[in-house]
Amino acid sequence: MSIKRQQTQSKLSDRWIQENNEFVSKWKNRDVSSRDQNHTISLLSSDFHKLLRKIQGLPPLDDYAQLELCVVYNLCLLSIALSKITEADILLTQTMDRVLQMTGVESLAPSPPWHTVLTSVENREVSSSLWKLLCVQWAIWLANNTLEAIEGLQGEFSSLSTRVQDMTSEARQISSNIPLLLIEPRNLAELLQMCTLITQGAERIHEGRSSEALTCLQAASSLLAPRTLVAYTHLLSGSCLAQTGRPQMALQCFRKAVEIDFLCVCALYQSLLIFRRQGNTQAEIRMLRLLHSTLMLPSTTEAVKTSEQLVSPSVLLRSQTLHNLLSVPPALCVLHSLAQKCVLHSRVSEGVEHYLDLLATIHSEEDRVCSEESHLPRLPELYLEAGTSLLMAKRPADCMTLCDEVITTAAELLPERLVIEESEEGVKSPAMSAEGEQDRVAMLFWTGAAYLLQGHCYCHMQDWKQAVTHYTRCINLLVKVRFKEKGGQPQVPTADMVNEKRPDLQILQRMKALSLAGRGICFAQTDQLQYALRDLQLSLQAFAEFSAVESSKLSPGLECVGAGLWCGEVLWRLNRRREAAAIWEKMLNISIQSVENIPLYLQESQSGPMLDSEELRLRMRELDST
């Protein structure tokens, strides 16, 4: 090669190295506080693409190989940072073909095996750059969750950081004019090793291989890594321990995760789930409150922290299994759960405040709520739940206002008649493919529940006439519903049709029972005893759990027992005292259980005056003594 040609090549090489180094310096000297980091990365990527096209305009030669591979390394990192994993993979494959062309080895596969490429290069500087690109390959496989490929080169990856560091130090001693890199390969290899162990641990947890998962996670916890990743190792260790029936040890791991990274909200959520499984409601409520307040913290600190590194761990940790383990409900869903738990467990005033906060947020932040609405109950249902909490807090006027909103919204969607059909999976309303049919089914139930709650409200205010009116409106809606069993004819639903596969019928029968019971109690308060007895007896027939009591299958809920006691009260006033004593004895001697899977607004037990069980027992004793 002539001296002039060598000089020309040297000048080109120096100029391109300078361009590369300027681009790298531009990234390292950027404004870290800027929120538009992706724009900066896109501009840099464009610059590196132009530089690479200049270099690859020449035939693949050893003279430019180190520079070309370093530029490819930087460009691939930028593509990965932008989540353009396929683009990085294609560029890497094309580069491997050029390397083989330099060595005279013909590529026989679309993607040449790495061991073929590594062993075919004798130039030490080029070999060093190839090992750097192996880091890129590792990152691509990890981002694509191709763990089998990573495990196939585990030996090479294990020695990668040390090998690259040694070669890079030696190259710097020989020449100071070398291409700069956006990320030191050793640092990248350490990050990749940590993320790989975390992903492997998550996959093994999913597969039920707990001991192997713990081994991966213990190895990961000993590595130097960002706090977020160290917290993940403790979080996943806790998930593994919870899976193997060691909840207390799991809680310790979750606590450690939060101590390391206070923004590790998934650890709070997993702790919450353990308390829920244990039935520790007060601890669950405390954790719900803490989780919600953490989710509401501004994320600016986290945004700045993640922007300081080019390749974020979130780009590498893309396993669906890991995503499921790290997932947390949106803040509004957590607030809804908190409100519901408080109301159901005797912390009504707290529950009311949480429900009002929830509704205020929904109305003031519609854009954010739209992204979370699939996780929340529909708005009419939230109104009914909030109304129930207000009624339990002895604020009936506020409850009626929310119920009016539901009734007004549903007025035009109520069907004239409704047939609920049974399919193989359970109960389905008919013509679900017709647009709006499902909404009309739901609206009928919600409107009925709104009238039911308003009836309760008037009972609280002792306005018996208005209470009867609203209970009757609820009943008139519910009698429009028919149930059609597979292959049968539509018929009036009854309590014995209710089972766990028919939740719609369970809700329907419960609303019917509560409205009849409420109206019966109102009639009793106005001495319309025959009407009262009729409604209370119909109410007991409608309660599915009362039918189950008759066949010794189930203990009834509090509302069912209340209806039974009032039925006895009316019989007593009608001078049918033996019948009254018999039903009182039955109701007072059975254990009351909460009814599962029933909406909150159908669990309101304070629908009317309560009877004193001790007074009823005294009457029964006096009757027996006569």
LOMARSE-789491 format. One record per residue: residue in one letter; x, y, z of N, C-alpha, C in turn. Coordinates in steps of 0.1 Angstrom, whole numbers, plus 5000, padded with zeros to 4 digits. Example, Ala and Ser with C-alpha at 12.3 -4.5 7.8 and 13.67 -1.06 7.14 Angstrom:
REM LOMARSE-789491
A513249435078512349555078513249675078/S512849785071513749895071512950005079/
REM end
This chain:
REM LOMARSE-789491
M500849885000500050005000500950125000/S500650224991501450344990501350425003/I502450515005502450595017501250695016/K501050755004499950845002498550785006/R498350665001497050595004496950575019/Q498050535026498050515040497650645047/Q498250755043497950885049496550925047/T495950905035494550935032493650855042/Q493950725043493150635052493250685066/S494450725070494650775084493850895087/K493850985077493151115078491651085079/L491150995071489750955071489350895085/S490250805089490050735102489950835113/D490950935113491051025124489751115124/R489351155112488151245111486851175116/W486751045112485550975117485650945132/I486850915137486950895151486551025158/Q486951135153486651265159485151285159/E484451255148483051265147482351185157/N482751055158482250965168482351025182/N483551065185483851115198483051245202/E482751325191481951445193480551405197/F480051305190478651265193478551205207/V479551125211479551065224479651185235/S480451275232480651395242479351475243/K478651485231477351555231476351485241/W476351355240475451275249475851295264/K477151285267477651285281477551425287/N477551525278477451665283476051725281/R475051645279473651695277473051745290/D471951815288471251865300470451745306/V470851695317470251575323468851605327/S468551735331467251765336466151775325/S466651775313465651785302464751655301/R463451685299462551565299462451505285/D462951575275462851525261464051445257/Q464451345265465651265263465551185250/N464351135247464151055235464451135222/H464151265222464451355211465951365209/T466651385220468151385220468651255214/I468151145219468651015214468350995200/S467251035195466851025181467851105172/L468151225176469051305169470451245168/L470951195180472251125180472251005171/S471150925171471050815163471150845148/S470550955144470651005130472051035127/D472751105136474151135134475051015132/F474850915141475650795140475350715127/H474050715123473650655110474450715098/K474550845098475250915087476750875087/L477250875099478750835101478950695096/L478050605100478250465096478150445081/R477250515075477150505060478450545053/K479050655059480350695053481350575054/I481450515066482450415069482150295060/Q480850255059480550135052480450165037/G480750285033480950315018482150255013/L483150215022484350155018484150005020/P484949925013484949775015485349745029/P484849625034485249585048486749555049/L487449645056488849625058489249635072/D490349565076490749565090491149705094/D491549785085492049925089490950005095/Y489649985091488550065097487649975106/A488049855108487149755114486849805129/Q487849835136487649875150486749995151/L486950095143486150215142484650185139/E484550105128483150065124482449985135/L483149895141482449815151482049905164/C482850005167482550095178481350175175/V481350225162480150305158478850225158/V478950095153477850005154477449985168/Y478349965177478049945191477250065196/N477750185194477050305198475650315192/L475550285179474250305172473250205177/C473750075180472849975185472250015199/L473150075207472750115220471650225219/L471750315210470750415208469450355203/S469550255194468350185190467650115201/I468450045209467849975221467250075231/A467850195233467350295242465950345237/L465750345224464550385218463550275216/S463950155222463050035221462949985207/K463850025198463849965184464849845184/I464349745190465149625192465349555179/T464349545170464549475157465549555149/E465549685149466449765141467949735146/A468149725159469449695164469849555160/D468949455160469249325157469649305142/I468949375133469249375119470649435117/L470949545123472249615121473349525126/L473149455137474149365143474449245134/T473349185128473549075119474349115106/Q473949235101474649285089476149315092/T476449355104477849385108478649255109/M478049155115478649025116479048965102/D478148985092478548945079479749025073/R479849155076480949235071482249185078/V482149145091483349095098483848975092/L482948885088483348755082483848775068/Q483348885061483948915048485448965050/M485749035061487049075063488048955065/T487448855071488348735074488348635063/G487448655053487448555042486548435045/V485848435056484948325060483548355054/E483048255047481748275041480648235051/S479648335053478548305062477548215056/L477248105063476348005058474948015063/A474748105073473448115080473048265079/P471748285080471248425080471848505092/S472048435103472648505114473848415119/P475048455115476248365118476348335133/P476748215137476948185151478048265157/W477848305169478848395176480248335177/H480248205180481548145182482348135169/T481648125158482348135145482948265142/V482248375145482748505143483848535153/L483748505165484748535175486148455172/T485948335168487248255165487848285152/S487048355143487648375129488448505128/V488348585139489048715138490448705146/E491548735140492848725146493348865151/N492848975144493249105148492749135162/R493649165171493349185185492349295188/E492649415181491749525183490349505178/V490249435166488949395161488249295170/S489049205175488449105185487849175197/S488549275202488149355214486749415211/S486649475199485349545195484249445193/L484649325188483549215187483049175201/W483849165210483449135224482449245229/K482749365225481749475229480449455222/L480449405210479149385203478449265209/L479149175215478549065221477649115233/C478049225239477149285249475849335243/V475949385231474749435224473849315221/Q474449205216473649085213472949035226/W473649035237473048995250471849085253/A472049215251470949315254469749285245/I469949255232468849225223468149095227/W468848995230468248865234467448885247/L467948965256467348995269466049075267/A466149175259464949255256463849175249/N464249075241463348985234462948865243/N463448865255463248745264463648615259/T464748615251465248485245466248435255/L465848375266466748325276467548205272/E466948125263467648005258468948045251/A468848145243470048195235471148245245/I470648315255471648375265472348255272/E471548155276472148045283473047965275/G472847965261473747895252475147955251/L475248095254476548155254476948205269/Q476448125279476648165292478148175296/G478948085290480348095293480948215288/E480648255276481248375270480748505278/F479448505281478948615289479548635302/S479848515309480448525322481748585323/S482548565312483948625312483948755304/L482748805300482748915291483249045296/S482849085308483149215314484649225316/T485249115322486749115324487549115311/R487049035301487749035288487749165281/V486649235281486449365274487349465282/Q487349465295488049565303489549555300/D490049425300491449405297491849455283/M491049425273491349465259491249615258/T490349675264490149825263491349895269/S491749845281492949905288494149895279/E494349785273495549765265495449855253/A494349865246494149955235494450095238/R494050145250494350285254495850305256/Q496550205261497950225263498650235250/I498150165239498850175226498550305219/S497250345220496850475213495750545221/S495950675222494950755229493850795219/N494150785206493150825196492250705192/I491350665202490450555199489050605200/P488050535194486650575194486150565208/L485350675212484750665225483450595224/L482950545236481750465236480750525245/L479450515242478350575249478250515263/I478450385264478450305277479650215277/E480450215288481550125289481049985289/P481549895281481049755280481049685293/R481949715301481949645314480749685323/N480449815322479249855330477949795324/L477949795310476749735304476649585307/A477749515307477749375310477249345324/E477649435334477149415347475649435348/L475149545341473749565341472949445335/L473549395324472849285317472849155325/Q473949135333473949015341472849025352/M472749145358471749165368470349145363/C470049205351468749195345468449055341/T469448985336469248845332468848755344/L469548775355469248695367467848725372/I467448855372466048895376465048825367/T465248835354464348775344464248625346/Q465448555348465448415350464748375363/G464948455373464248425386462748435384/A462248545377460848555375460248435367/E460948395357460448275349460348155357/R461348135366461348015374460248015384/I459948135389458848155399457548115391/H457348165379456148135371456047985369/E457147915367457147765364457147685377/G457147755388457047675401458347615406/R459447665400460747615404461347705414/S460847705426461147805436462647805440/S463147685443464547685448465547735437/E465247705424466147765414465947915413/A464747955414464448105414465248175425/L465248115437465948185448467448185446/T467948085440469348075436469748195427/C468948215417469148325407469048455414/L468048475423467848605429468948635440/Q469348535447470448555456471748595449/A472048535438473148575430473048715425/A471848755421471648895417471748995428/S471348955440471349055451472749085455/S473749005452475149025456475849125446/L475249155434475849235424475649385427/L476549465422476449615422475449645411/A474449725415473349755405472549875410/P471749945402470950045406469949995417/R469550085426468650055437467349985432/T466850035421465649975416465749825413/L466949785408467149645404467349565417/V468149615426468349545439467049525446/A466149625446464849615452464049505445/Y464149495432463449385425463849245429/T465149225432465649095437464949055450/H464849155459464149125472462649105470/L462049185461460649165458460349025452/L461148985442460948855436461248735446/S462248755455462448665465461248645474/G460648765478459448755486458248685479/S458148705466457148635458457348485458/C458648455457458948305457458648245471/L458948315482458648265495457148255498/A456448355492454948355494454448235487/Q454948205475454548095467454747955474/T455747955482456147825489455547825503/G454647915506453947905519454747965531/R455548065529456348125539456048275539/P454748315543454348455542455148555551/Q455548515563456248605571457648645566/M458348545560459648565554459448655541/A458348625534458048705522457848855526/L457048875537456849015541458149085545/Q459149015550460449065554461149115541/C461049025530461649065517461049185511/F459749195512459049305506459349435514/R459549425527459949535535461349585531/K462249485529463549525525463549595511/A462749545502462649605489462249755490/V461249785499460849925500461950005507/E462649945517463750015523464850055513/I465049975504466150005494465650105484/D464350085479463750185469462350215473/F462150325479460850365485459750365474/L460150375461459250375450458950235445/C459350135452459049995447457649965452/V456650025445455250005449454749865448/C455349785439454949645437455149565450/A456149605458456449535471455349565481/L454849695480453749725489452449645485/Y452249635472451049565467451149415470/Q452349355469452449215473452249195488/S452749285496452449275510450949285513/L450249375506448849385507448149255504/L448549185493447949065490448148955500/I449248955507449448855517448548885529/F448449005533447449045544446049005540/R445749025527444348985523444148835524/R445148765520444948615521444948565535/Q445548635544445548605558444348645565/G443548735559442348785565442648895575/N443848955574444249065583443749195577/T442449225580441849345573442449475576/Q442749495589443349625594444649645587/A445549545587446849555580446649585565/E445649515559445349545545444949685543/I444149745551443749875549444849975551/R445749945561446950035562447850025550/M447949905544448849895532448149955520/L446849955519446150015508446350165509/R446250225521446450365523447950405519/L448850325523450250355520450550345505/L449950235499450150215485449550335477/H448350375481447750485473448550615475/S449050645487449850775489451150765481/T451750645480452950635472452750645457/L451650595452451350605438451050745434/M450550825444450250965441451451065442/L452651005446453851095447454151135433/P454751265432455251305419456351215414/S456351185401457351095395458651165390/T458751295393459851375387461251315391/T461351275404462651225409462951095401/E462051005399462250885392462650915377/A461951015371462251045357463651095355/V464151175365465551225364466451115366/K466151025375467050915378467250825366/T466150795359466250705348466850765336/S466750905335467250965323468750975323/E469450945335470850955335471550845328/Q470850735325471450625318470850605305/L471650565295471150555282470250435280/V470750315284469950195283469250175297/S467950195298467250185310466950035313/P466949995326466649855329465249815324/S464349915323462949885318462949835304/V463949875296464049835282464449685281/L465249645291465849505291464849415298/L464149465308463249375316461849375309/R461649305298460449305291459749175291/S460049085300459448955301457948985306/Q456948915300455648925304455448875318/T456148765321456048705334456448805345/L457648875342458148975351457149085352/H456649135341455649245341454449205350/N454049085349452849045358453249045373/L454449005376454849005390455049155395/L455449245386455649385390454449475389/S453349415383452249505380451549545393/V450949665393450249725404449049795399/P447849775406446649845401446849995400/P446150065391446250215391445850275404/A446250405407445950465419444450475423/L443650505412442250515415441650385419/C442150275413441650145417442050105432/V443250145436443650125450442750215459/L442450335455441550425463440150355464/H439750305453438350235454438450115463/S439450035462439549915472439649965486/L440350075488440550125502439150175507/A438450245499437050295503436150185506/Q436150085497435249965499435649885512/K436949865514437349795526436949865539/C437149995539436750075551435250065554/V434450075544432950065546432549935551/L433149825545432749695549433349645562/H434249725568434849675581434849795591/S433649855592433349935603434150065604/R434650115593435350235592434650325582/V433350345585432550405575432850555572/S433250635582433550775580434750785571/E435750695573436950695564436550655550/G435650555549435250505536434450615528/V433650695535432950805528433950905522/E434950945530435851035525436650985513/H436950855513437650805502436750795489/Y435550755491434650755480434450895474/L434250995483434051135478435351175470/D436551145475437751175469437851105455/L437350985455437450905442436450975432/L435251005436434351065426434851205422/A435451285431435951415427437051405417/T437951305419439051285410438551235396/I437551155396436951105383436451225375/H435751315382435151425375436151535371/S437251545378438251645375439451605366/E439651475365440751425357440251315348/E439451355338438751255329439751185321/D440851255316441851195307442551085314/R442951105326443650995334442750885337/V441550925341440550815345440250725333/C440150785321439750705309440750585308/S442050615311443050505309442950395320/E442250435331442150335342440650285344/E439750325335438350295337438150145335/S438950075328438749935326438949855339/H439749915348439949855361438949895372/L438149995369437250045379435849995376/P434949985386433549965383432950085374/R431850065368431250165360430850275369/L430650405364430350515372429050505380/P427950455374426750435382426950345394/E427750235392428050145403428850215414/L429750305410430550385420429650475428/Y428650535421427750625427426950545438/L426450425434425650345443426550305455/E427750265453428650235465428850355474/A429150465467429350595475428050625483/G426950615476425650645483425450555495/T425750425493425650325504426450375516/S427750415514428550455524428050585531/L427450675524426750795529425550755538/L424850655533423650615541424150555554/M425150475554425650405566426250515575/A426650625570427250735578426050835582/K424850785580423650865584423550995577/R423850995564423651105555422751075544/P421451045547420550995537420251095525/A420251225528419951325518421051315507/D422351305511423451295502423351165494/C422951055500422850935493421750945483/M420651005486419551025476419951105464/T420851205466421351285455422151205445/L422951115450423751025441422850925434/C421850875441420950785435420150845424/D419750975426419051055415419951055403/E421251075404422151085393422050945385/V422050835392421950705385420650695378/I419550725384418250715378418050805366/T418550925367418451015355419250965344/T420450915347421350855336420750735329/A420050655337419550525331418150535325/A417450655327416050665323415750615308/E416650655299416350625285416950485281/L417650415290418250295286417450175292/L416450195300415750085306414850005296/P415049875296414249795286412849775292/E411849755282410449725286410349595293/R411149495288411149365294412549305292/L412949205300414249155299414249005302/V414848935293414948785295416448755296/I416748695308418148655310418248505306/E419148475297419348335292420548275298/E420448145300421548065305422347995293/S423648015294424447945284425247835292/E426147765285426947665291427847715302/E428347845300429247895310428547955322/G427247985321426548045331425348125326/V425148245332424048325328424548435319/K423848455307424148555298422848625294/S422848755293421648815288421548795273/P420348795267420248765253420748885244/A420948855231421348955221422449035226/M423448975232424649055237425349115225/S425249055213425849115202425249245197/A423949265201423349395198423949505206/E424249615199424849725206423949785216/G424549805228423749865239422949775248/E422849645244421949555251422549535265/Q423849515266424449485279424349605288/D424449725283424249845291422849855297/R421849815289420449815294420249715305/V420849605304420749505315421349565327/A422549615326423149675338422349795344/M421849875335421149995339419849955347/L419249845343418049805350418349765364/F419449695366419849655379420349775387/W421049865381421549985388420350075392/T419450095383418250175387417450115398/G417249985397416549915408417349935421/A418649925421419449945433419350085438/A419250185429419150325433417750345440/Y416650295434415350305441415450235455/L416050125455416150045468416850135479/L418050195475418750275484417950395489/Q417150455479416350565483415250525493/G414750405491413750355500414350345514/H415650295515416350285528416450425534/C416750525525416950665530415650715537/Y414550695530413250745536412950665549/C413350535549413150465562413950525573/H415250565570416050635580415350765585/M414650835576413950955579412550935584/Q412150805585410850765590409750825581/D410050845569408950885559408550755552/W407550685559407250555555406450555541/K405750655538404950665526405950675514/Q406950765515407850775504408750645503/A409050585514409850465514409150355506/V407750345509406950245502406950265487/T406850395483406850435469408150395462/H409250415468410550385462410850235462/Y410450165472410650015472409749955461/T408550015459407649965449408249985435/R408850105433409450135420410550035417/C411349995427412349895426411749755422/I410649725429410049595426409449595412/N408849705408408249715395409249695383/L410449735386411549715376411949565376/L412049505387412549375388411549265383/V410249295384409349195379409249195363/K409949285357410049285342411049165337/V411849115347412849025343412348875343/R412648805333412348665332413648585330/F413748465334414848375333414548255324/K415448235314415148125304416348025306/E416047915311416947805312417247745298/K418347685296418747625283417647525279/G417047555267416047465261414647485268/G414447585277413147605283412547735279/Q411447765286410647885283410947995294/P410848125291411048225301410148215312/Q410648235324409748215336410248315347/V409348345357409748435368410848365376/P411948435378413048375386412648355400/T413148245406412948205420414248185427/A414148175440415348165448416148035445/D415347925442416047795440416747785427/M416647895418417347895406418747955408/V418948015419420248085422421347985425/N422548005418423747925422424948015418/E426147965421427348045419427548075404/K426947995395427148025381426148125375/R425248165384424248255380424248385388/P425348465387425448585396424348685393/D423948705380422848795377421548765385/L421248635386420048595393420248615408/Q421448595413421748625427421448765431/I421948855422421749005425420249035423/L419648985413418149015411417348965423/Q417548845428416748795439417048865452/R418348915453418648985466417949125466/M418049185454417349315453415849305456/K415249195450413849175452413549145467/A414349065473414149035487414249155496/L415249245493415549365502414349465500/S413949485488412849575485411549535491/L411249405490410049355497410149355512/A411349325517411449335532411349485536/G411949575529411849715533410449765532/R409749725522408349775521407449705531/G407749585535406949515545407149585559/I408449625562408649685574407949825575/C407949895563407150025563405650005565/F405149895559403749865562403449835576/A404449765582404349735597404349865605/Q405149955601405250085609403950165608/T403150145597401950215595400750125598/D400950015605399949915609399149855598/Q399649855586399049775575399549635575/L399149565585399749435589399649325578/Q398449325572398249215562399249235550/Y399349365546400349395535401749365539/A402049405552403349385558403749235558/L402749145562403049005563403248945549/R402448995539402548945525403948975520/D404449095522405749135516406849065523/L406749055536407848995544407948845541/Q406848775539406948635535407448625521/L407048705512407648705498409048735498/S409548825507410948855509411748735513/L411248665523411948545527412048435516/Q410948425508411048335497412048375486/A412248505485413148555475414648545479/F414848545492416248535497416748395494/A417848395485418448265481418948195494/E419548265503420148205514419148145524/F417948205524416848155533416348025527/S416248015514415947885508416947775511/A418247815512419347725515419247685530/V418747775539418647745553417547635554/E416447655546415447555547415847415544/S416947405535417447275532418747245539/S419147325549420347315558421647315550/K421647405539422847415531423647535535/L423047645541423847765542423247845553/S424047935560423648025570423248155563/P422148225567421748345560422548465564/G422348565556422948695559422148775569/L422648885574421948965584420649015579/E420549065566419349115561418249015560/C418548895557417548785557417048755571/V417948755581417448735594416548845599/G416948975595416149085599414749075593/A414649035580413249015574412548905582/G413148795586412548695593412048735607/L412848815614412448865627411248965625/W411249045615410049135613408849055609/C409048945602407848865598407248805611/G408048765620407548725633406848835641/E407448955640406849065647405449095642/V405249085629403949115623402949005627/L403448875627402548765631402148785646/W403048835654402748855668401648955670/R401849065662400749175663399449125657/L399449025648398248965643397648855652/N398348845664397848745674398148605669/R399048585660399448455656400848425663/R400748415676401948425684402748295684/R402148185682402948055681403748055668/E403148105657403848115645405048215646/A404748325653405848425655406948365663/A406648295673407748235682408548135674/A407848055665408547955658409648015648/I409148125641410148185632411248265639/W410948325651411948395659412948295664/E412448175668413448075673414348025662/K413848005650414647965639415748075636/M415248195635416148305631417248335642/L416848335655417748365665418748265669/N418548145664419448035668420347985656/I420348065645421248025634422348125634/S423548085629424748175628424548255615/I424848385617424748475605426148485598/Q426148475585427348485577427148595567/S428348655563428248755553428048675539/V427348745531427048685518428148725508/E428748625502429948655493429448705479/N430348785473430248825459428948905456/I428548985466427349065465427849215464/P427349295455427849435455427549505468/L428449605471428349675484427049735486/Y426449795475425149855477423949765480/L424249635479423149535483423549475497/Q424449535504424849475517424449575528/E423749685525423349775535422249715544/S422649695557421749615566420849705574/Q420949835573420249925581419049985574/S418249895568417149945559415849975567/G415849965580414649995588414949975603/P413950005611414149985626414649845629/M415449835638415949705643415149655654/L414949525655414249465666415249415676/D414849425689415749385700415549235702/S416649165700416549015701416248975715/E416749045725416549005739415049025743/E414449125737412949145740412149035733/L412648995721411948885714412048755722/R413248725728413448605736412548605748/L412348725754411548745766410048715762/R409648765751408248725747408048575745/M409148515739409048375737408948295750/R409748335760409648275773408348295780/E407748415779406448445785405348355778/L405548345765404548265758404548115762/D405848065764405947925768405447905782/S405448005791405047995805403548005806/T402848045796401448055797400747925793/
REM end
